[in-house]
C-alpha cells in the first residue's frame, strides 16, 4: 500500500504517465482502481429544475429535448463502455474521451467541432494530506458534462444556487453554467492554500523555538504539496486565458467577461503558491540553522566543562607522580605537610572558580542559563489566502 502511494505521489509530482506503447488514438483504458460511475443530472430552465441520480443513459435524450440546459455529472471512471456510450450520445470526440480516462493530464482547453473540452484539477485536504483529482468538462449545445475520478466535489455552491434560483444561473445558457463550474473549482484552491499557510506558520514558530526532525519533514511535505498545486494551476492559467482570448462560439461575449474573474483568481493563486514556496524554503533553512545552533550550544557546554577540568587534571596528575621526598628536599616537600591534601583540593577549587569567573565576564556562560534561548517569538499572523466567492450577477 505504501509503495503504491509513493508511486501515485511521484506521478503527481513529475506528471509521468505509464502508457502502453503503440495504442491506437482514442483507445479507452480504465485507470487502475477506478470506481464504478455514479451519474447525477440537473436539468433546468428559468422556471423549473429537475435533479436526480440515474442508473443508465437512456433518459438523457429525452431530457435534452425537454430542457434547455442539461448538466450530467459522472463520478467514477470504472466503466469504459459507459464513457464510450456517453460520447456517442453527445457526439464527443474519441480523443477527448481518451483524455478523460487518462487521469494525469495537464489543464487544457480544446475546441472540437461539436463541443468544447476542458481539463482541470480539483483539490482538497484530507487531514494534512493534499488530494487532487482530474475533472473533465464538456460544453456543447444545451449540455454540460463533467467527469470526475471519485464522488465528492466542490460544486455544492453551484447546485445550491440552481436549487434556490439565485443569481442568473437559471436565466442563462450552458456557457454560464460552465463558467460557474470553473469558478467553483478555482475558488476551491483558496481554502487549501489557507490550510497550508496555517500549517506553515505553525511549523515556522516551532522551528524557532524547538526545532525537531518532525518540523523539517512537515516543511518538506508542504513544499511537495505546493509543487503539486503549482503543476495543477500553472497550465490552468493559459487554459482560462485561451477561453478569454479565443472567441469560441461556445461562450457568449457577456459570459467571457466573467471568465476574466477566473483568470484573476488563477493569477492570485499562483502568486500565493510562489510566496508560500519562498516561505517554505526559509522555514527549512530556519530548521537547519536552529539544529546547528543547538549543536553549537551543546558543544559550548562540553567545551566549558572540558576547559575547567583540564587544569584540575594537570594538578591531580602532578601530585600523582611518584617522587620520593626522602631522596631529595626538592621532591614535593608539601607531601609531608599536614595540610597538603586540603591545600591541593583548595587549589583545584580556586582554579575552577577563577575559570568560571573569567567565562562569566566574557559572557560565555549564558548558554547554561534556562532562558538562554529567549522567550518564544510573538505569534505572527501571515496574510492568508483570501477567501473569494463566485461572483454571480
C-alpha positions as CSV (number, residue, x, y, z in Angstrom):
1,X,0.0,0.0,0.0
2,X,2.8,2.4,0.9
3,X,4.7,1.6,-2.2
4,X,1.6,2.2,-4.4
5,X,1.0,5.5,-2.5
6,X,4.6,6.6,-3.2
7,X,4.2,5.8,-6.9
8,X,1.0,7.9,-7.1
9,X,2.7,10.8,-5.4
10,X,5.6,10.5,-7.8
11,X,3.3,10.7,-10.8
12,X,1.6,13.7,-9.3
13,X,5.0,15.5,-8.9
14,X,6.5,14.5,-12.2
15,X,3.4,14.2,-14.4
16,X,4.7,11.0,-15.9
17,X,2.0,8.6,-17.0
18,X,2.8,4.9,-17.7
19,X,1.1,4.2,-21.0
20,X,1.4,1.1,-23.2
21,X,3.2,2.0,-26.4
22,X,1.6,1.5,-29.8
23,X,-2.0,2.1,-28.8
24,X,-4.4,3.4,-31.4
25,X,-5.5,7.0,-30.9
26,X,-8.8,7.2,-28.9
27,X,-8.2,3.9,-27.0
28,X,-10.2,3.9,-23.8
29,X,-8.4,2.3,-20.9
30,X,-9.9,2.3,-17.4
31,X,-7.4,3.6,-14.8
32,X,-6.2,1.2,-12.1
33,X,-8.5,1.2,-9.1
34,X,-11.2,3.3,-10.8
35,X,-14.6,3.4,-9.1
36,X,-17.9,2.4,-10.7
37,X,-19.5,5.6,-12.1
38,X,-22.4,7.4,-10.5
39,X,-24.5,9.6,-12.7
40,X,-26.3,12.7,-11.5
41,X,-28.3,15.0,-13.7
42,X,-29.6,18.6,-13.3
43,X,-31.9,19.9,-16.0
44,X,-33.4,23.4,-15.7
45,X,-34.9,26.4,-17.3
46,X,-35.8,29.8,-15.8
47,X,-38.9,28.5,-14.0
48,X,-38.2,24.8,-13.1
49,X,-35.5,22.4,-12.3
50,X,-35.1,18.6,-12.1
51,X,-32.3,17.0,-10.1
52,X,-31.8,13.3,-9.6
53,X,-29.5,10.3,-9.9
54,X,-29.9,8.0,-12.8
55,X,-28.8,4.4,-13.4
56,X,-28.3,4.5,-17.1
57,X,-28.1,6.8,-20.1
58,X,-31.5,6.0,-21.6
59,X,-33.1,9.1,-20.1
60,X,-30.7,11.6,-21.4
61,X,-32.0,12.1,-25.0
62,X,-35.5,12.8,-23.6
63,X,-34.1,15.3,-21.1
64,X,-32.2,17.0,-23.8
65,X,-35.5,17.6,-25.7
66,X,-37.4,18.8,-22.7
67,X,-34.9,21.2,-21.0
68,X,-32.7,23.9,-22.5
69,X,-29.8,23.2,-20.2
70,X,-28.7,19.7,-19.0
71,X,-25.9,19.1,-16.6
72,X,-24.6,15.5,-16.5
73,X,-22.1,14.7,-13.7
74,X,-20.3,11.4,-13.9
75,X,-18.3,10.4,-10.7
76,X,-16.2,7.4,-11.3
77,X,-14.1,6.1,-14.3
78,X,-14.6,2.4,-13.8
79,X,-16.8,1.7,-16.9
80,X,-15.2,2.5,-20.3
81,X,-18.3,1.3,-22.1
82,X,-20.4,3.9,-20.4
83,X,-17.9,6.6,-21.3
84,X,-18.0,5.5,-24.9
85,X,-21.8,5.4,-25.0
86,X,-21.9,8.9,-23.4
87,X,-19.5,10.1,-26.2
88,X,-21.7,8.6,-28.9
89,X,-24.9,10.1,-27.4
90,X,-23.4,13.6,-27.2
91,X,-21.1,13.3,-30.2
92,X,-18.0,13.7,-28.1
93,X,-14.6,13.3,-29.9
94,X,-12.9,10.0,-29.2
95,X,-9.6,11.7,-28.4
96,X,-11.3,13.8,-25.7
97,X,-12.8,10.6,-24.2
98,X,-9.3,9.1,-24.1
99,X,-8.1,12.1,-22.2
100,X,-11.0,11.7,-19.7
101,X,-9.7,8.2,-18.7
102,X,-6.1,9.3,-18.7
103,X,-6.2,11.0,-15.3
104,X,-2.7,12.6,-15.4
105,X,-3.5,15.2,-18.0
106,X,-2.4,18.8,-17.6
107,X,-5.0,21.5,-17.5
108,X,-6.0,22.5,-21.1
109,X,-8.8,23.6,-23.4
110,X,-9.5,22.1,-26.8
111,X,-12.2,23.2,-29.2
112,X,-13.8,20.3,-31.2
113,X,-16.4,20.7,-33.9
114,X,-19.4,19.7,-31.7
115,X,-18.2,20.7,-28.2
116,X,-15.6,22.5,-26.1
117,X,-13.4,20.2,-24.0
118,X,-11.6,21.4,-20.8
119,X,-9.5,19.5,-18.3
120,X,-8.6,20.9,-14.9
121,X,-7.9,19.5,-11.4
122,X,-9.9,19.7,-8.3
123,X,-8.1,19.8,-5.0
124,X,-8.9,19.3,-1.3
125,X,-7.4,18.4,2.1
126,X,-7.9,15.1,3.9
127,X,-6.4,15.8,7.3
128,X,-2.9,17.0,6.5
129,X,-2.8,15.2,3.1
130,X,-3.4,17.1,-0.1
131,X,-5.7,15.3,-2.6
132,X,-6.2,16.2,-6.2
133,X,-8.3,14.6,-8.9
134,X,-8.8,15.3,-12.6
135,X,-12.0,16.9,-13.8
136,X,-13.0,16.7,-17.5
137,X,-15.7,19.1,-18.7
138,X,-17.6,19.1,-22.0
139,X,-19.6,22.2,-23.2
140,X,-21.9,21.7,-26.1
141,X,-25.2,22.9,-27.4
142,X,-27.6,22.7,-24.5
143,X,-25.5,20.5,-22.3
144,X,-22.6,20.5,-19.8
145,X,-20.9,17.2,-18.9
146,X,-18.5,16.9,-16.0
147,X,-16.5,13.6,-15.4
148,X,-14.5,13.2,-12.2
149,X,-12.5,10.4,-10.7
150,X,-14.4,9.9,-7.4
151,X,-17.6,11.1,-5.8
152,X,-17.5,14.3,-3.9
153,X,-16.6,17.7,-5.4
154,X,-16.7,21.5,-4.9
155,X,-19.8,22.1,-6.9
156,X,-22.3,22.3,-4.0
157,X,-22.4,26.2,-4.1
158,X,-23.4,25.9,-7.8
159,X,-26.0,23.3,-7.1
160,X,-27.4,25.4,-4.3
161,X,-27.7,28.4,-6.5
162,X,-29.6,26.4,-9.0
163,X,-32.0,24.9,-6.4
164,X,-32.8,28.3,-4.9
165,X,-32.8,30.1,-8.3
166,X,-30.3,32.7,-7.1
167,X,-28.4,34.9,-9.5
168,X,-28.5,34.5,-13.2
169,X,-27.7,30.8,-13.5
170,X,-31.2,29.6,-14.3
171,X,-31.6,32.5,-16.7
172,X,-28.5,31.8,-18.7
173,X,-27.3,29.1,-21.0
174,X,-24.9,26.2,-20.6
175,X,-21.9,28.5,-21.2
176,X,-22.7,30.4,-17.9
177,X,-23.0,27.1,-16.1
178,X,-19.6,26.1,-17.4
179,X,-18.2,29.4,-16.1
180,X,-19.8,28.8,-12.7
181,X,-18.2,25.3,-12.5
182,X,-14.8,26.6,-13.5
183,X,-15.1,29.4,-11.0
184,X,-16.0,27.0,-8.2
185,X,-13.0,24.8,-9.0
186,X,-10.6,27.7,-9.0
187,X,-12.0,29.2,-5.8
188,X,-11.7,25.8,-4.0
189,X,-7.9,26.3,-4.1
190,X,-8.1,29.2,-1.7
191,X,-9.2,27.2,1.4
192,X,-6.5,24.6,0.6
193,X,-3.8,27.3,0.4
194,X,-5.1,28.9,3.7
195,X,-4.8,25.5,5.4
196,X,-1.2,25.1,4.1
197,X,-0.4,28.7,5.2
198,X,-1.6,28.0,8.7
199,X,0.4,24.8,8.9
200,X,3.4,26.6,7.5
201,X,3.1,29.3,10.2
202,X,2.9,26.7,13.0
203,X,6.0,24.9,11.6
204,X,7.9,28.2,11.4
205,X,7.1,29.1,15.0
206,X,8.1,25.6,16.2
207,X,11.3,25.8,14.2
208,X,12.3,29.0,16.0
209,X,11.6,27.6,19.5
210,X,12.1,23.8,19.4
211,X,13.1,22.6,16.0
212,X,13.0,18.8,15.6
213,X,13.2,16.5,12.6
214,X,9.4,16.5,12.6
215,X,9.3,20.2,11.6
216,X,11.8,19.5,8.9
217,X,9.7,16.6,7.5
218,X,6.5,18.7,7.7
219,X,8.1,21.6,5.9
220,X,9.3,19.3,3.1
221,X,5.7,17.8,2.9
222,X,4.3,21.3,2.4
223,X,6.9,22.1,-0.2
224,X,5.9,18.9,-2.1
225,X,2.2,19.9,-1.8
226,X,2.9,23.3,-3.2
227,X,4.8,21.8,-6.1
228,X,1.7,19.6,-6.9
229,X,-0.6,22.7,-6.7
230,X,1.7,24.7,-8.9
231,X,1.7,21.9,-11.5
232,X,-2.1,22.0,-11.4
233,X,-2.6,25.7,-11.6
234,X,0.2,26.8,-13.9
235,X,-1.3,25.3,-17.1
236,X,-4.8,26.3,-15.9
237,X,-3.7,30.0,-16.3
238,X,-3.1,29.5,-20.1
239,X,-6.3,27.4,-20.4
240,X,-8.5,30.1,-18.9
241,X,-6.7,32.8,-20.9
242,X,-7.4,30.9,-24.1
243,X,-11.1,30.9,-23.2
244,X,-11.0,34.7,-22.9
245,X,-8.7,35.3,-25.9
246,X,-10.1,32.9,-28.4
247,X,-13.6,33.9,-29.5
248,X,-15.2,30.5,-29.2
249,X,-18.8,30.3,-30.3
250,X,-19.5,28.2,-27.2
251,X,-19.2,31.2,-24.9
252,X,-21.3,34.4,-25.3
253,X,-19.4,37.6,-25.2
254,X,-21.1,38.5,-21.9
255,X,-20.0,35.3,-20.3
256,X,-16.5,35.8,-21.5
257,X,-16.3,38.9,-19.3
258,X,-16.9,36.8,-16.2
259,X,-14.1,34.5,-17.2
260,X,-11.7,37.4,-16.6
261,X,-12.6,37.0,-12.9
262,X,-11.5,33.3,-13.1
263,X,-8.2,34.4,-14.7
264,X,-7.6,37.0,-11.9
265,X,-8.1,34.3,-9.3
266,X,-5.7,31.9,-11.1
267,X,-3.0,34.6,-11.1
268,X,-3.7,35.3,-7.4
269,X,-3.4,31.6,-6.6
270,X,-0.1,31.3,-8.4
271,X,1.3,34.3,-6.5
272,X,0.3,32.8,-3.2
273,X,1.9,29.5,-4.1
274,X,5.1,31.2,-5.1
275,X,5.1,33.2,-1.8
276,X,4.5,30.1,0.2
277,X,7.3,28.2,-1.6
278,X,9.7,31.0,-0.7
279,X,8.5,30.9,2.9
280,X,8.8,27.1,3.0
281,X,12.4,27.4,1.8
282,X,13.1,29.9,4.6
283,X,11.5,27.6,7.1
284,X,13.7,24.7,6.0
285,X,16.8,27.0,6.4
286,X,15.5,28.0,9.8
287,X,15.2,24.4,10.9
288,X,18.7,23.7,9.7
289,X,20.0,26.9,11.5
290,X,18.2,26.0,14.7
291,X,19.6,22.5,14.7
292,X,23.1,23.9,14.1
293,X,22.7,26.4,16.9
294,X,21.6,23.7,19.3
295,X,24.6,21.7,18.4
296,X,26.8,24.7,18.9
297,X,25.3,25.3,22.3
298,X,25.9,21.6,23.3
299,X,29.5,21.9,22.1
300,X,29.9,25.1,24.0
301,X,28.8,23.5,27.3
302,X,31.1,20.5,26.7
303,X,34.0,22.8,25.9
304,X,33.5,24.8,29.1
305,X,33.4,21.6,31.2
306,X,36.5,20.3,29.5
307,X,38.3,23.6,29.9
308,X,37.6,23.6,33.6
309,X,38.8,20.1,34.1
310,X,42.0,20.5,32.1
311,X,43.9,22.4,34.8
312,X,42.3,20.2,37.5
313,X,43.6,17.1,35.7
314,X,47.0,18.7,35.5
315,X,47.1,19.4,39.2
316,X,45.9,15.9,40.0
317,X,48.4,14.3,37.6
318,X,51.2,16.5,39.0
319,X,50.6,15.2,42.6
320,X,50.2,11.7,41.2
321,X,53.9,11.5,40.2
322,X,55.9,9.0,42.3
323,X,58.8,11.2,43.6
324,X,60.3,10.2,46.9
325,X,60.6,13.2,49.3
326,X,63.2,11.3,51.3
327,X,65.5,11.2,48.3
328,X,65.7,15.0,47.9
329,X,64.3,18.0,49.7
330,X,63.1,19.3,46.3
331,X,60.9,16.2,45.7
332,X,57.4,17.5,46.6
333,X,58.1,18.5,50.2
334,X,54.5,19.6,50.5
335,X,53.5,15.9,50.6
336,X,54.8,15.7,54.2
337,X,52.8,18.9,55.1
338,X,49.9,18.2,57.4
339,X,47.6,20.4,55.2
340,X,49.0,19.2,51.9
341,X,45.8,17.3,50.7
342,X,43.4,20.1,51.7
343,X,45.7,22.6,50.1
344,X,45.6,20.6,46.8
345,X,41.8,20.5,46.9
346,X,41.6,24.2,47.6
347,X,43.9,24.9,44.7
348,X,41.7,22.9,42.4
349,X,38.6,24.6,43.6
350,X,40.2,28.0,43.3
351,X,41.3,27.3,39.8
352,X,37.7,26.1,38.8
353,X,36.1,29.2,40.3
354,X,38.6,31.5,38.7
355,X,37.9,29.9,35.3
356,X,34.1,30.2,35.9
357,X,34.5,33.9,36.8
358,X,36.6,34.5,33.7
359,X,33.9,32.8,31.5
360,X,31.2,34.8,33.1
361,X,33.0,38.1,32.5
362,X,33.3,37.1,28.8
363,X,29.6,36.2,28.6
364,X,30.3,32.5,27.7
365,X,28.1,31.1,30.5
366,X,24.8,32.4,29.0
367,X,24.3,29.1,27.3
368,X,23.9,27.4,30.7
369,X,21.0,29.7,31.6
370,X,17.5,28.2,31.4
371,X,16.4,31.3,29.4
372,X,19.4,31.2,27.1
373,X,17.2,30.6,24.0
374,X,14.9,33.5,24.9
375,X,11.2,33.6,25.1
376,X,9.2,32.3,22.1
377,X,8.6,34.9,19.4
378,X,5.3,36.6,19.4
379,X,2.6,35.0,17.3
380,X,2.5,36.4,13.8
381,X,-0.4,36.1,11.5
382,X,0.7,35.9,8.0
383,X,-1.6,37.3,5.3
384,X,-3.7,34.2,4.5
385,X,-5.1,33.3,1.1
386,X,-8.2,35.5,0.7
387,X,-11.4,33.6,0.5
388,X,-13.3,34.5,-2.6
389,X,-16.9,33.7,-3.6
390,X,-18.2,33.2,-7.0
391,X,-19.5,36.4,-8.5
392,X,-23.0,36.0,-9.8
393,X,-24.7,39.0,-11.2
